Amino acid sequence: MYYDRLSALLPYYRKHKEIRPIIDLKGPYEKYKLLSQVYPFNSQLTTIIVGNMEFNKKRKGDYLGYVPLHKTWHGVPRTINYSNYKVDSNKFDSFKKFVELSKASGAKLYVVFSPILIKFNKWKQIEIGKEICKKQDVPFLDFSHDTSFTKNPKFFQDEVHLNNKGAEEFSKELVELFKNDMETTSKKN
């Protein structure tokens, strides 16, 4: 499996034993590589330096974690048959644990699948995610085929990312859904 994205967690390997099994998924030699003081930061050195330079901060706005995308996509959406894609059980085990821990903490959890322009009939990963949420009584909001977005390519930067205009519209819709759900929940109690 492809676990290179886990490199972002390498700096926390020594002090946070709870993430060690996750990082060890990168490969059988990862724990040995992490004996080095430099390895956890090696692949991120350039990113850290560039990210902290003044010109980079002016170039891209960041609003409390939100980075607006301003381009508009003009392509033709692909159709992909995701039913043949291999399911990574580690990812779903992690997702299931996340849902369980969130529920156990008392947090009100919603799982949201944002609108995308890629057309697909059946995506096994979405079905598994929905089933995990259903068992935990967690709302799974699937907007992947929502035509108020998918019929408006002006809302997208590319096939899978909403641009700023699309993100604003989608956020408004989510806020209304969350408000209505909270009002319904408070009336029941």
DAVENHU-V703526 format. One record per backbone hydrogen bond with DSSP energy under -0.5 kcal/mol. CO is the residue of the C=O (numbers start at 1). NH is the residue of the N-H. If there is no record, write none. Layout:
co->[CO/CO]
nh->[NH/NH]
This chain:
co->[1/3/4/5/6/7/9/10/12/15/16/17/17/19/20/22/23/24/27/29/29/30/32/33/38/38/39/41/41/42/44/45/46/47/48/49/50/53/53/54/55/56/62/63/65/66/66/69/78/80/81/82/87/88/88/89/90/91/92/93/94/95/96/97/98/99/100/101/102/103/107/109/110/111/112/113/119/122/123/123/124/125/126/127/128/129/130/131/132/133/134/139/139/140/141/141/143/144/145/146/146/147/149/152/153/153/155/156/159/159/161/161/163/164/165/166/167/168/169/170/171/172/173/174/175/176/177/178/179/180/181/182/183/184/185]
nh->[3/6/7/8/9/10/12/13/16/17/19/20/21/23/24/25/26/27/30/32/33/34/35/36/41/42/43/44/45/45/48/49/50/51/52/52/53/56/57/58/59/60/64/66/67/63/68/164/119/82/84/85/89/91/92/93/94/95/96/97/98/99/100/101/102/103/104/105/107/106/109/139/112/141/114/143/80/124/126/127/128/129/130/131/132/133/134/135/136/138/137/111/141/142/113/143/146/116/147/149/150/151/152/155/73/156/163/73/117/118/157/158/167/168/169/170/171/172/173/174/175/176/177/178/179/180/181/182/183/184/185/186/187/188/189]
